[in-house]
């Protein structure tokens, strides 16, 4: 049941996520508050769900494999933002928020998978 749901929703979520992070925008001037800026929370939450969906779709993939997917995807998004010159900026803090959110998603996905196995 979960796998069928994620099989349908994961590609859609991935496409929406890519669009949202690459669509033209404006660059906010970073300041001392940047690590607490709502943008980082958005990155964390978006990648939490991404990590969760990937773990639920492929529950037998290792943590390292899913972590690598998340890191490469988040890093790729940041590189594209830097070089596309469409009003977006690449930030290490965004990548860190992506990775932390992704790891939380993997962890939650593993808990849900383990609960499913116990039934």
Protein Blocks (a to p, Z undefined) as FASTA:
>chain_A
ZZmmmmmmmmmmmmmmmmmmmgccddddddfklmmgmklmmmmmmmmmmmmmmmmmmmmb
cfklmmmmmmmmmmmmmmmmmmnonopacdfklmmmmmmmmmmmmmmmmmmmmmmmmZZ
